[in-house]
Amino acid sequence: MEKCSLKDQRKSQDDRSLIDKYSIRRRSIASVPSSEPIADYSPQLPKTSKPEKQIDFDEIQKKLKSMRKCLDDTITALPNQSPKKKIESGDEKVELLKESQMLASACKMMVRNLTSHSEDMQWMSIVHDILERADNVTRNAEKIIQKSNSIFNAHLMLAKADQMLNALSEVLRYAEPIKNKNSSTADDDIKALVIRSTTLTATLSQLIQAVRDV
């Protein structure tokens, strides 16, 4: 099966260099405390005085849809019967838990800045950080699915990862009109975004629990 990855889809050299500036530095976190599934994490976004480019939200939705298709392709490629021997996936679990925390915190920071109408928010940076984390979560979920010796657990991982990506898609869909408006954004728009953000946090917590249970 051809491996699907967000990194393979990037067309802009600027985007790649931007991600390189802040994604590599956070690879050294060793583990995730089990007592705190979703912890606060503040991305170290690059400082820049250049004006940010307009974000293509349609392209973002296409990328998230592609991630969901990759999950479907992974589960479709599995044999109909569970393998007798389980292949250890400890590294993938640790990485998925770590990236899930970072994704949750990055989304919380985005929503917090949107609802407070912050003028200092680096949109291009934080949205790419969110997509990078979502892609890492998806790819590690795929690996866990492939190594699972339980069809039930594999489908559980698929369901929870797909729910997370769908919730993330909704958060970004509701963030778009707020981003494109001024400080007079209607309260209903803010409330709708907060509700979707709460749903995303819940789906991430469910995904984390599923990873710990498999």
CNS distance restraints for C-alpha pairs under 8 A (distance, minus, plus):
assign (resid   1 and name CA) (resid  73 and name CA) 7.98 0.50 0.50
assign (resid   1 and name CA) (resid  74 and name CA) 7.95 0.50 0.50
assign (resid   1 and name CA) (resid  77 and name CA) 7.56 0.50 0.50
assign (resid   3 and name CA) (resid  70 and name CA) 7.83 0.50 0.50
assign (resid   4 and name CA) (resid   8 and name CA) 7.49 0.50 0.50
assign (resid   4 and name CA) (resid  66 and name CA) 7.91 0.50 0.50
assign (resid   4 and name CA) (resid  67 and name CA) 7.39 0.50 0.50
assign (resid   4 and name CA) (resid  70 and name CA) 5.84 0.50 0.50
assign (resid   5 and name CA) (resid   9 and name CA) 6.95 0.50 0.50
assign (resid   5 and name CA) (resid  67 and name CA) 7.42 0.50 0.50
assign (resid   5 and name CA) (resid 135 and name CA) 6.97 0.50 0.50
assign (resid   5 and name CA) (resid 139 and name CA) 7.39 0.50 0.50
assign (resid   6 and name CA) (resid  10 and name CA) 6.81 0.50 0.50
assign (resid   6 and name CA) (resid  63 and name CA) 6.84 0.50 0.50
assign (resid   6 and name CA) (resid  67 and name CA) 7.50 0.50 0.50
assign (resid   6 and name CA) (resid 132 and name CA) 7.60 0.50 0.50
assign (resid   6 and name CA) (resid 135 and name CA) 6.09 0.50 0.50
assign (resid  10 and name CA) (resid  15 and name CA) 7.27 0.50 0.50
assign (resid  10 and name CA) (resid  16 and name CA) 7.16 0.50 0.50
assign (resid  11 and name CA) (resid  15 and name CA) 7.90 0.50 0.50
assign (resid  12 and name CA) (resid  16 and name CA) 6.57 0.50 0.50
assign (resid  13 and name CA) (resid  17 and name CA) 6.21 0.50 0.50
assign (resid  14 and name CA) (resid  18 and name CA) 6.03 0.50 0.50
assign (resid  15 and name CA) (resid  19 and name CA) 6.24 0.50 0.50
assign (resid  16 and name CA) (resid  20 and name CA) 6.19 0.50 0.50
assign (resid  17 and name CA) (resid  21 and name CA) 6.42 0.50 0.50
assign (resid  18 and name CA) (resid  22 and name CA) 7.32 0.50 0.50
assign (resid  18 and name CA) (resid  46 and name CA) 7.94 0.50 0.50
assign (resid  18 and name CA) (resid 125 and name CA) 7.23 0.50 0.50
assign (resid  19 and name CA) (resid  23 and name CA) 5.74 0.50 0.50
assign (resid  19 and name CA) (resid 125 and name CA) 7.61 0.50 0.50
assign (resid  19 and name CA) (resid 128 and name CA) 6.91 0.50 0.50
assign (resid  19 and name CA) (resid 129 and name CA) 7.16 0.50 0.50
assign (resid  20 and name CA) (resid  24 and name CA) 6.20 0.50 0.50
assign (resid  21 and name CA) (resid  25 and name CA) 7.96 0.50 0.50
assign (resid  21 and name CA) (resid  46 and name CA) 6.68 0.50 0.50
assign (resid  22 and name CA) (resid  26 and name CA) 7.59 0.50 0.50
assign (resid  22 and name CA) (resid  43 and name CA) 7.82 0.50 0.50
assign (resid  22 and name CA) (resid  44 and name CA) 6.35 0.50 0.50
assign (resid  22 and name CA) (resid  45 and name CA) 6.16 0.50 0.50
assign (resid  22 and name CA) (resid  46 and name CA) 6.60 0.50 0.50
assign (resid  23 and name CA) (resid  27 and name CA) 7.58 0.50 0.50
assign (resid  23 and name CA) (resid 129 and name CA) 7.38 0.50 0.50
assign (resid  29 and name CA) (resid  98 and name CA) 7.44 0.50 0.50
assign (resid  30 and name CA) (resid  94 and name CA) 7.83 0.50 0.50
assign (resid  31 and name CA) (resid  94 and name CA) 6.04 0.50 0.50
assign (resid  31 and name CA) (resid  95 and name CA) 8.00 0.50 0.50
assign (resid  31 and name CA) (resid  97 and name CA) 7.90 0.50 0.50
assign (resid  31 and name CA) (resid  98 and name CA) 6.72 0.50 0.50
assign (resid  32 and name CA) (resid  36 and name CA) 7.94 0.50 0.50
assign (resid  32 and name CA) (resid  37 and name CA) 7.62 0.50 0.50
assign (resid  32 and name CA) (resid  94 and name CA) 7.14 0.50 0.50
assign (resid  32 and name CA) (resid  97 and name CA) 6.37 0.50 0.50
assign (resid  32 and name CA) (resid  98 and name CA) 5.93 0.50 0.50
assign (resid  33 and name CA) (resid  37 and name CA) 7.09 0.50 0.50
assign (resid  37 and name CA) (resid 101 and name CA) 7.22 0.50 0.50
assign (resid  37 and name CA) (resid 205 and name CA) 6.30 0.50 0.50
assign (resid  37 and name CA) (resid 208 and name CA) 6.90 0.50 0.50
assign (resid  38 and name CA) (resid 100 and name CA) 7.85 0.50 0.50
assign (resid  38 and name CA) (resid 101 and name CA) 5.31 0.50 0.50
assign (resid  38 and name CA) (resid 104 and name CA) 6.79 0.50 0.50
assign (resid  38 and name CA) (resid 105 and name CA) 7.65 0.50 0.50
assign (resid  38 and name CA) (resid 201 and name CA) 7.86 0.50 0.50
assign (resid  38 and name CA) (resid 205 and name CA) 6.88 0.50 0.50
assign (resid  39 and name CA) (resid 101 and name CA) 6.02 0.50 0.50
assign (resid  39 and name CA) (resid 105 and name CA) 6.99 0.50 0.50
assign (resid  40 and name CA) (resid 101 and name CA) 7.54 0.50 0.50
assign (resid  40 and name CA) (resid 102 and name CA) 7.83 0.50 0.50
assign (resid  40 and name CA) (resid 105 and name CA) 5.30 0.50 0.50
assign (resid  41 and name CA) (resid 101 and name CA) 7.38 0.50 0.50
assign (resid  41 and name CA) (resid 102 and name CA) 5.95 0.50 0.50
assign (resid  41 and name CA) (resid 105 and name CA) 5.12 0.50 0.50
assign (resid  41 and name CA) (resid 106 and name CA) 7.05 0.50 0.50
assign (resid  42 and name CA) (resid 105 and name CA) 6.76 0.50 0.50
assign (resid  42 and name CA) (resid 106 and name CA) 6.83 0.50 0.50
assign (resid  42 and name CA) (resid 109 and name CA) 7.52 0.50 0.50
assign (resid  43 and name CA) (resid 102 and name CA) 7.89 0.50 0.50
assign (resid  43 and name CA) (resid 106 and name CA) 6.67 0.50 0.50
assign (resid  43 and name CA) (resid 126 and name CA) 7.88 0.50 0.50
assign (resid  43 and name CA) (resid 129 and name CA) 7.94 0.50 0.50
assign (resid  45 and name CA) (resid 122 and name CA) 7.77 0.50 0.50
assign (resid  45 and name CA) (resid 125 and name CA) 6.46 0.50 0.50
assign (resid  45 and name CA) (resid 126 and name CA) 7.31 0.50 0.50
assign (resid  46 and name CA) (resid 125 and name CA) 7.59 0.50 0.50
assign (resid  52 and name CA) (resid 122 and name CA) 7.35 0.50 0.50
assign (resid  52 and name CA) (resid 123 and name CA) 7.29 0.50 0.50
assign (resid  52 and name CA) (resid 124 and name CA) 6.38 0.50 0.50
assign (resid  53 and name CA) (resid 124 and name CA) 6.98 0.50 0.50
assign (resid  54 and name CA) (resid 124 and name CA) 7.92 0.50 0.50
assign (resid  55 and name CA) (resid 123 and name CA) 7.87 0.50 0.50
assign (resid  55 and name CA) (resid 124 and name CA) 6.64 0.50 0.50
assign (resid  56 and name CA) (resid  60 and name CA) 6.52 0.50 0.50
assign (resid  57 and name CA) (resid  61 and name CA) 6.30 0.50 0.50
assign (resid  57 and name CA) (resid 172 and name CA) 7.77 0.50 0.50
assign (resid  57 and name CA) (resid 173 and name CA) 7.56 0.50 0.50
assign (resid  57 and name CA) (resid 176 and name CA) 7.01 0.50 0.50
assign (resid  58 and name CA) (resid  62 and name CA) 6.37 0.50 0.50
assign (resid  59 and name CA) (resid  63 and name CA) 6.31 0.50 0.50
assign (resid  60 and name CA) (resid  64 and name CA) 6.36 0.50 0.50
assign (resid  61 and name CA) (resid  65 and name CA) 6.09 0.50 0.50
assign (resid  61 and name CA) (resid 169 and name CA) 6.42 0.50 0.50
assign (resid  62 and name CA) (resid  66 and name CA) 6.12 0.50 0.50
assign (resid  63 and name CA) (resid  67 and name CA) 6.33 0.50 0.50
assign (resid  64 and name CA) (resid  68 and name CA) 6.43 0.50 0.50
assign (resid  64 and name CA) (resid 131 and name CA) 8.00 0.50 0.50
assign (resid  64 and name CA) (resid 165 and name CA) 6.64 0.50 0.50
assign (resid  64 and name CA) (resid 169 and name CA) 6.74 0.50 0.50
assign (resid  65 and name CA) (resid  69 and name CA) 6.31 0.50 0.50
assign (resid  66 and name CA) (resid  70 and name CA) 6.25 0.50 0.50
assign (resid  67 and name CA) (resid  71 and name CA) 6.54 0.50 0.50
assign (resid  67 and name CA) (resid 135 and name CA) 6.94 0.50 0.50
assign (resid  67 and name CA) (resid 138 and name CA) 6.73 0.50 0.50
assign (resid  67 and name CA) (resid 165 and name CA) 7.89 0.50 0.50
assign (resid  68 and name CA) (resid  72 and name CA) 6.44 0.50 0.50
assign (resid  68 and name CA) (resid 162 and name CA) 6.00 0.50 0.50
assign (resid  68 and name CA) (resid 165 and name CA) 6.96 0.50 0.50
assign (resid  69 and name CA) (resid  73 and name CA) 6.11 0.50 0.50
assign (resid  70 and name CA) (resid  74 and name CA) 6.16 0.50 0.50
assign (resid  71 and name CA) (resid  75 and name CA) 6.40 0.50 0.50
assign (resid  71 and name CA) (resid 138 and name CA) 7.31 0.50 0.50
assign (resid  71 and name CA) (resid 142 and name CA) 6.21 0.50 0.50
assign (resid  71 and name CA) (resid 158 and name CA) 6.46 0.50 0.50
assign (resid  71 and name CA) (resid 162 and name CA) 7.49 0.50 0.50
assign (resid  72 and name CA) (resid  76 and name CA) 6.10 0.50 0.50
assign (resid  72 and name CA) (resid 158 and name CA) 7.56 0.50 0.50
assign (resid  73 and name CA) (resid  77 and name CA) 6.21 0.50 0.50
assign (resid  74 and name CA) (resid  78 and name CA) 6.82 0.50 0.50
assign (resid  74 and name CA) (resid 142 and name CA) 6.31 0.50 0.50
assign (resid  74 and name CA) (resid 145 and name CA) 7.50 0.50 0.50
assign (resid  74 and name CA) (resid 146 and name CA) 7.17 0.50 0.50
assign (resid  75 and name CA) (resid 145 and name CA) 7.17 0.50 0.50
assign (resid  75 and name CA) (resid 146 and name CA) 7.77 0.50 0.50
assign (resid  75 and name CA) (resid 154 and name CA) 7.32 0.50 0.50
assign (resid  75 and name CA) (resid 155 and name CA) 7.26 0.50 0.50
assign (resid  75 and name CA) (resid 158 and name CA) 7.35 0.50 0.50
assign (resid  78 and name CA) (resid 146 and name CA) 7.05 0.50 0.50
assign (resid  80 and name CA) (resid 151 and name CA) 7.88 0.50 0.50
assign (resid  81 and name CA) (resid 151 and name CA) 7.10 0.50 0.50
assign (resid  82 and name CA) (resid 148 and name CA) 7.96 0.50 0.50
assign (resid  82 and name CA) (resid 149 and name CA) 5.17 0.50 0.50
assign (resid  82 and name CA) (resid 150 and name CA) 5.19 0.50 0.50
assign (resid  82 and name CA) (resid 151 and name CA) 5.48 0.50 0.50
assign (resid  83 and name CA) (resid 148 and name CA) 7.92 0.50 0.50
assign (resid  83 and name CA) (resid 149 and name CA) 4.95 0.50 0.50
assign (resid  83 and name CA) (resid 150 and name CA) 7.30 0.50 0.50
assign (resid  84 and name CA) (resid 149 and name CA) 6.44 0.50 0.50
assign (resid  85 and name CA) (resid 149 and name CA) 6.32 0.50 0.50
assign (resid  86 and name CA) (resid 147 and name CA) 6.77 0.50 0.50
assign (resid  86 and name CA) (resid 148 and name CA) 6.12 0.50 0.50
assign (resid  86 and name CA) (resid 149 and name CA) 4.82 0.50 0.50
assign (resid  87 and name CA) (resid 147 and name CA) 5.14 0.50 0.50
assign (resid  87 and name CA) (resid 148 and name CA) 6.64 0.50 0.50
assign (resid  87 and name CA) (resid 149 and name CA) 7.29 0.50 0.50
assign (resid  88 and name CA) (resid 147 and name CA) 6.94 0.50 0.50
assign (resid  89 and name CA) (resid  93 and name CA) 6.30 0.50 0.50
assign (resid  89 and name CA) (resid 143 and name CA) 7.64 0.50 0.50
assign (resid  89 and name CA) (resid 144 and name CA) 5.94 0.50 0.50
assign (resid  89 and name CA) (resid 147 and name CA) 6.58 0.50 0.50
assign (resid  90 and name CA) (resid  94 and name CA) 6.29 0.50 0.50
assign (resid  91 and name CA) (resid  95 and name CA) 6.19 0.50 0.50
assign (resid  92 and name CA) (resid  96 and name CA) 5.95 0.50 0.50
assign (resid  92 and name CA) (resid 140 and name CA) 5.34 0.50 0.50
assign (resid  92 and name CA) (resid 141 and name CA) 7.58 0.50 0.50
assign (resid  92 and name CA) (resid 143 and name CA) 6.89 0.50 0.50
assign (resid  92 and name CA) (resid 144 and name CA) 6.53 0.50 0.50
assign (resid  93 and name CA) (resid  97 and name CA) 6.11 0.50 0.50
assign (resid  93 and name CA) (resid 140 and name CA) 7.28 0.50 0.50
assign (resid  93 and name CA) (resid 144 and name CA) 7.29 0.50 0.50
assign (resid  93 and name CA) (resid 211 and name CA) 6.37 0.50 0.50
assign (resid  93 and name CA) (resid 212 and name CA) 7.68 0.50 0.50
assign (resid  94 and name CA) (resid  98 and name CA) 6.18 0.50 0.50
assign (resid  95 and name CA) (resid  99 and name CA) 6.06 0.50 0.50
assign (resid  95 and name CA) (resid 137 and name CA) 7.80 0.50 0.50
assign (resid  95 and name CA) (resid 140 and name CA) 7.09 0.50 0.50
assign (resid  96 and name CA) (resid 100 and name CA) 5.93 0.50 0.50
assign (resid  96 and name CA) (resid 136 and name CA) 7.18 0.50 0.50
assign (resid  96 and name CA) (resid 137 and name CA) 5.11 0.50 0.50
assign (resid  96 and name CA) (resid 140 and name CA) 5.73 0.50 0.50
assign (resid  96 and name CA) (resid 141 and name CA) 6.99 0.50 0.50
assign (resid  97 and name CA) (resid 101 and name CA) 6.36 0.50 0.50
assign (resid  97 and name CA) (resid 208 and name CA) 6.12 0.50 0.50
assign (resid  97 and name CA) (resid 211 and name CA) 7.78 0.50 0.50
assign (resid  98 and name CA) (resid 102 and name CA) 6.46 0.50 0.50
assign (resid  99 and name CA) (resid 103 and name CA) 6.01 0.50 0.50
assign (resid  99 and name CA) (resid 133 and name CA) 5.64 0.50 0.50
assign (resid  99 and name CA) (resid 134 and name CA) 7.72 0.50 0.50
assign (resid  99 and name CA) (resid 136 and name CA) 6.63 0.50 0.50
assign (resid  99 and name CA) (resid 137 and name CA) 5.94 0.50 0.50
assign (resid 100 and name CA) (resid 104 and name CA) 6.11 0.50 0.50
assign (resid 100 and name CA) (resid 133 and name CA) 7.12 0.50 0.50
assign (resid 100 and name CA) (resid 134 and name CA) 7.68 0.50 0.50
assign (resid 100 and name CA) (resid 137 and name CA) 6.31 0.50 0.50
assign (resid 100 and name CA) (resid 204 and name CA) 6.63 0.50 0.50
assign (resid 100 and name CA) (resid 208 and name CA) 7.44 0.50 0.50
assign (resid 101 and name CA) (resid 105 and name CA) 6.23 0.50 0.50
assign (resid 102 and name CA) (resid 106 and name CA) 6.03 0.50 0.50
assign (resid 102 and name CA) (resid 133 and name CA) 6.86 0.50 0.50
assign (resid 103 and name CA) (resid 107 and name CA) 6.19 0.50 0.50
assign (resid 103 and name CA) (resid 129 and name CA) 7.89 0.50 0.50
assign (resid 103 and name CA) (resid 130 and name CA) 5.71 0.50 0.50
assign (resid 103 and name CA) (resid 133 and name CA) 5.32 0.50 0.50
assign (resid 103 and name CA) (resid 134 and name CA) 6.57 0.50 0.50
assign (resid 104 and name CA) (resid 108 and name CA) 6.20 0.50 0.50
assign (resid 104 and name CA) (resid 200 and name CA) 7.85 0.50 0.50
assign (resid 104 and name CA) (resid 201 and name CA) 6.34 0.50 0.50
assign (resid 104 and name CA) (resid 204 and name CA) 7.23 0.50 0.50
assign (resid 105 and name CA) (resid 109 and name CA) 6.14 0.50 0.50
assign (resid 106 and name CA) (resid 110 and name CA) 6.25 0.50 0.50
assign (resid 106 and name CA) (resid 126 and name CA) 6.96 0.50 0.50
assign (resid 106 and name CA) (resid 129 and name CA) 7.29 0.50 0.50
assign (resid 106 and name CA) (resid 130 and name CA) 6.18 0.50 0.50
assign (resid 107 and name CA) (resid 111 and name CA) 6.20 0.50 0.50
assign (resid 107 and name CA) (resid 130 and name CA) 6.75 0.50 0.50
assign (resid 107 and name CA) (resid 197 and name CA) 7.56 0.50 0.50
assign (resid 108 and name CA) (resid 112 and name CA) 5.99 0.50 0.50
assign (resid 108 and name CA) (resid 197 and name CA) 7.41 0.50 0.50
assign (resid 109 and name CA) (resid 113 and name CA) 6.14 0.50 0.50
assign (resid 110 and name CA) (resid 114 and name CA) 6.16 0.50 0.50
assign (resid 110 and name CA) (resid 121 and name CA) 8.00 0.50 0.50
assign (resid 110 and name CA) (resid 126 and name CA) 7.12 0.50 0.50
assign (resid 111 and name CA) (resid 115 and name CA) 6.02 0.50 0.50
assign (resid 111 and name CA) (resid 175 and name CA) 7.78 0.50 0.50
assign (resid 111 and name CA) (resid 193 and name CA) 7.52 0.50 0.50
assign (resid 111 and name CA) (resid 194 and name CA) 7.24 0.50 0.50
assign (resid 111 and name CA) (resid 197 and name CA) 7.47 0.50 0.50
assign (resid 112 and name CA) (resid 116 and name CA) 6.17 0.50 0.50
assign (resid 113 and name CA) (resid 117 and name CA) 5.89 0.50 0.50
assign (resid 113 and name CA) (resid 118 and name CA) 5.06 0.50 0.50
assign (resid 113 and name CA) (resid 121 and name CA) 6.60 0.50 0.50
assign (resid 114 and name CA) (resid 118 and name CA) 6.42 0.50 0.50
assign (resid 114 and name CA) (resid 175 and name CA) 7.68 0.50 0.50
assign (resid 114 and name CA) (resid 178 and name CA) 7.09 0.50 0.50
assign (resid 114 and name CA) (resid 179 and name CA) 7.01 0.50 0.50
assign (resid 115 and name CA) (resid 190 and name CA) 6.27 0.50 0.50
assign (resid 117 and name CA) (resid 183 and name CA) 6.10 0.50 0.50
assign (resid 122 and name CA) (resid 126 and name CA) 6.25 0.50 0.50
assign (resid 123 and name CA) (resid 127 and name CA) 5.97 0.50 0.50
assign (resid 124 and name CA) (resid 128 and name CA) 6.14 0.50 0.50
assign (resid 125 and name CA) (resid 129 and name CA) 6.16 0.50 0.50
assign (resid 126 and name CA) (resid 130 and name CA) 6.18 0.50 0.50
assign (resid 127 and name CA) (resid 131 and name CA) 6.24 0.50 0.50
assign (resid 128 and name CA) (resid 132 and name CA) 5.95 0.50 0.50
assign (resid 129 and name CA) (resid 133 and name CA) 6.18 0.50 0.50
assign (resid 130 and name CA) (resid 134 and name CA) 6.14 0.50 0.50
assign (resid 131 and name CA) (resid 135 and name CA) 6.06 0.50 0.50
assign (resid 132 and name CA) (resid 136 and name CA) 6.25 0.50 0.50
assign (resid 133 and name CA) (resid 137 and name CA) 6.13 0.50 0.50
assign (resid 134 and name CA) (resid 138 and name CA) 6.12 0.50 0.50
assign (resid 134 and name CA) (resid 165 and name CA) 7.41 0.50 0.50
assign (resid 135 and name CA) (resid 139 and name CA) 6.10 0.50 0.50
assign (resid 136 and name CA) (resid 140 and name CA) 6.18 0.50 0.50
assign (resid 137 and name CA) (resid 141 and name CA) 6.07 0.50 0.50
assign (resid 138 and name CA) (resid 142 and name CA) 6.19 0.50 0.50
assign (resid 138 and name CA) (resid 161 and name CA) 6.84 0.50 0.50
assign (resid 139 and name CA) (resid 143 and name CA) 6.44 0.50 0.50
assign (resid 140 and name CA) (resid 144 and name CA) 6.24 0.50 0.50
assign (resid 141 and name CA) (resid 145 and name CA) 6.13 0.50 0.50
assign (resid 141 and name CA) (resid 157 and name CA) 6.79 0.50 0.50
assign (resid 141 and name CA) (resid 158 and name CA) 7.53 0.50 0.50
assign (resid 141 and name CA) (resid 161 and name CA) 7.05 0.50 0.50
assign (resid 142 and name CA) (resid 146 and name CA) 6.18 0.50 0.50
assign (resid 143 and name CA) (resid 147 and name CA) 6.22 0.50 0.50
assign (resid 144 and name CA) (resid 148 and name CA) 6.03 0.50 0.50
assign (resid 144 and name CA) (resid 154 and name CA) 7.68 0.50 0.50
assign (resid 145 and name CA) (resid 153 and name CA) 7.70 0.50 0.50
assign (resid 145 and name CA) (resid 154 and name CA) 4.77 0.50 0.50
assign (resid 145 and name CA) (resid 155 and name CA) 7.81 0.50 0.50
assign (resid 145 and name CA) (resid 157 and name CA) 6.72 0.50 0.50
assign (resid 145 and name CA) (resid 158 and name CA) 7.46 0.50 0.50
assign (resid 146 and name CA) (resid 154 and name CA) 7.68 0.50 0.50
assign (resid 148 and name CA) (resid 153 and name CA) 6.98 0.50 0.50
assign (resid 148 and name CA) (resid 154 and name CA) 6.10 0.50 0.50
assign (resid 150 and name CA) (resid 154 and name CA) 6.17 0.50 0.50
assign (resid 151 and name CA) (resid 155 and name CA) 6.19 0.50 0.50
assign (resid 152 and name CA) (resid 156 and name CA) 6.12 0.50 0.50
assign (resid 153 and name CA) (resid 157 and name CA) 6.12 0.50 0.50
assign (resid 153 and name CA) (resid 214 and name CA) 6.24 0.50 0.50
assign (resid 154 and name CA) (resid 158 and name CA) 6.27 0.50 0.50
assign (resid 155 and name CA) (resid 159 and name CA) 6.07 0.50 0.50
assign (resid 156 and name CA) (resid 160 and name CA) 6.21 0.50 0.50
assign (resid 156 and name CA) (resid 210 and name CA) 7.24 0.50 0.50
assign (resid 157 and name CA) (resid 161 and name CA) 6.00 0.50 0.50
assign (resid 157 and name CA) (resid 207 and name CA) 7.15 0.50 0.50
assign (resid 157 and name CA) (resid 210 and name CA) 6.57 0.50 0.50
assign (resid 157 and name CA) (resid 211 and name CA) 7.26 0.50 0.50
assign (resid 158 and name CA) (resid 162 and name CA) 5.92 0.50 0.50
assign (resid 159 and name CA) (resid 163 and name CA) 6.06 0.50 0.50
assign (resid 160 and name CA) (resid 164 and name CA) 6.23 0.50 0.50
assign (resid 160 and name CA) (resid 203 and name CA) 6.82 0.50 0.50
assign (resid 160 and name CA) (resid 204 and name CA) 7.96 0.50 0.50
assign (resid 160 and name CA) (resid 206 and name CA) 6.65 0.50 0.50
assign (resid 160 and name CA) (resid 207 and name CA) 5.08 0.50 0.50
assign (resid 160 and name CA) (resid 210 and name CA) 7.52 0.50 0.50
assign (resid 161 and name CA) (resid 165 and name CA) 6.34 0.50 0.50
assign (resid 161 and name CA) (resid 207 and name CA) 6.24 0.50 0.50
assign (resid 162 and name CA) (resid 166 and name CA) 6.14 0.50 0.50
assign (resid 163 and name CA) (resid 167 and name CA) 6.10 0.50 0.50
assign (resid 163 and name CA) (resid 203 and name CA) 6.35 0.50 0.50
assign (resid 164 and name CA) (resid 168 and name CA) 6.11 0.50 0.50
assign (resid 164 and name CA) (resid 200 and name CA) 6.17 0.50 0.50
assign (resid 164 and name CA) (resid 203 and name CA) 5.12 0.50 0.50
assign (resid 164 and name CA) (resid 204 and name CA) 5.95 0.50 0.50
assign (resid 164 and name CA) (resid 207 and name CA) 7.51 0.50 0.50
assign (resid 165 and name CA) (resid 169 and name CA) 6.08 0.50 0.50
assign (resid 166 and name CA) (resid 170 and name CA) 6.37 0.50 0.50
assign (resid 167 and name CA) (resid 171 and name CA) 6.31 0.50 0.50
assign (resid 167 and name CA) (resid 196 and name CA) 6.79 0.50 0.50
assign (resid 167 and name CA) (resid 197 and name CA) 7.81 0.50 0.50
assign (resid 167 and name CA) (resid 199 and name CA) 6.51 0.50 0.50
assign (resid 167 and name CA) (resid 200 and name CA) 4.99 0.50 0.50
assign (resid 167 and name CA) (resid 203 and name CA) 7.38 0.50 0.50
assign (resid 168 and name CA) (resid 172 and name CA) 6.30 0.50 0.50
assign (resid 168 and name CA) (resid 197 and name CA) 7.88 0.50 0.50
assign (resid 168 and name CA) (resid 200 and name CA) 6.02 0.50 0.50
assign (resid 169 and name CA) (resid 173 and name CA) 6.05 0.50 0.50
assign (resid 170 and name CA) (resid 174 and name CA) 6.19 0.50 0.50
assign (resid 170 and name CA) (resid 196 and name CA) 6.43 0.50 0.50
assign (resid 171 and name CA) (resid 175 and name CA) 6.06 0.50 0.50
assign (resid 171 and name CA) (resid 193 and name CA) 6.16 0.50 0.50
assign (resid 171 and name CA) (resid 196 and name CA) 5.36 0.50 0.50
assign (resid 171 and name CA) (resid 197 and name CA) 5.85 0.50 0.50
assign (resid 171 and name CA) (resid 200 and name CA) 7.52 0.50 0.50
assign (resid 172 and name CA) (resid 176 and name CA) 6.24 0.50 0.50
assign (resid 173 and name CA) (resid 177 and name CA) 7.81 0.50 0.50
assign (resid 174 and name CA) (resid 178 and name CA) 7.18 0.50 0.50
assign (resid 174 and name CA) (resid 189 and name CA) 7.40 0.50 0.50
assign (resid 174 and name CA) (resid 192 and name CA) 7.13 0.50 0.50
assign (resid 174 and name CA) (resid 193 and name CA) 5.51 0.50 0.50
assign (resid 174 and name CA) (resid 196 and name CA) 7.97 0.50 0.50
assign (resid 175 and name CA) (resid 179 and name CA) 6.05 0.50 0.50
assign (resid 175 and name CA) (resid 193 and name CA) 6.46 0.50 0.50
assign (resid 176 and name CA) (resid 180 and name CA) 6.26 0.50 0.50
assign (resid 177 and name CA) (resid 181 and name CA) 6.24 0.50 0.50
assign (resid 178 and name CA) (resid 182 and name CA) 7.66 0.50 0.50
assign (resid 178 and name CA) (resid 185 and name CA) 6.34 0.50 0.50
assign (resid 178 and name CA) (resid 189 and name CA) 6.94 0.50 0.50
assign (resid 178 and name CA) (resid 190 and name CA) 7.53 0.50 0.50
assign (resid 181 and name CA) (resid 185 and name CA) 6.11 0.50 0.50
assign (resid 185 and name CA) (resid 189 and name CA) 6.92 0.50 0.50
assign (resid 185 and name CA) (resid 190 and name CA) 7.55 0.50 0.50
assign (resid 186 and name CA) (resid 190 and name CA) 6.84 0.50 0.50
assign (resid 187 and name CA) (resid 191 and name CA) 6.14 0.50 0.50
assign (resid 188 and name CA) (resid 192 and name CA) 6.08 0.50 0.50
assign (resid 189 and name CA) (resid 193 and name CA) 6.29 0.50 0.50
assign (resid 190 and name CA) (resid 194 and name CA) 6.23 0.50 0.50
assign (resid 191 and name CA) (resid 195 and name CA) 6.19 0.50 0.50
assign (resid 192 and name CA) (resid 196 and name CA) 6.36 0.50 0.50
assign (resid 193 and name CA) (resid 197 and name CA) 6.09 0.50 0.50
assign (resid 194 and name CA) (resid 198 and name CA) 6.16 0.50 0.50
assign (resid 195 and name CA) (resid 199 and name CA) 6.35 0.50 0.50
assign (resid 196 and name CA) (resid 200 and name CA) 6.20 0.50 0.50
assign (resid 197 and name CA) (resid 201 and name CA) 6.30 0.50 0.50
assign (resid 198 and name CA) (resid 202 and name CA) 6.30 0.50 0.50
assign (resid 199 and name CA) (resid 203 and name CA) 6.26 0.50 0.50
assign (resid 200 and name CA) (resid 204 and name CA) 6.18 0.50 0.50
assign (resid 201 and name CA) (resid 205 and name CA) 6.23 0.50 0.50
assign (resid 202 and name CA) (resid 206 and name CA) 6.25 0.50 0.50
assign (resid 203 and name CA) (resid 207 and name CA) 6.11 0.50 0.50
assign (resid 204 and name CA) (resid 208 and name CA) 6.12 0.50 0.50
assign (resid 205 and name CA) (resid 209 and name CA) 6.19 0.50 0.50
assign (resid 206 and name CA) (resid 210 and name CA) 6.13 0.50 0.50
assign (resid 207 and name CA) (resid 211 and name CA) 6.25 0.50 0.50
assign (resid 208 and name CA) (resid 212 and name CA) 6.37 0.50 0.50
assign (resid 209 and name CA) (resid 213 and name CA) 6.22 0.50 0.50
assign (resid 210 and name CA) (resid 214 and name CA) 6.32 0.50 0.50
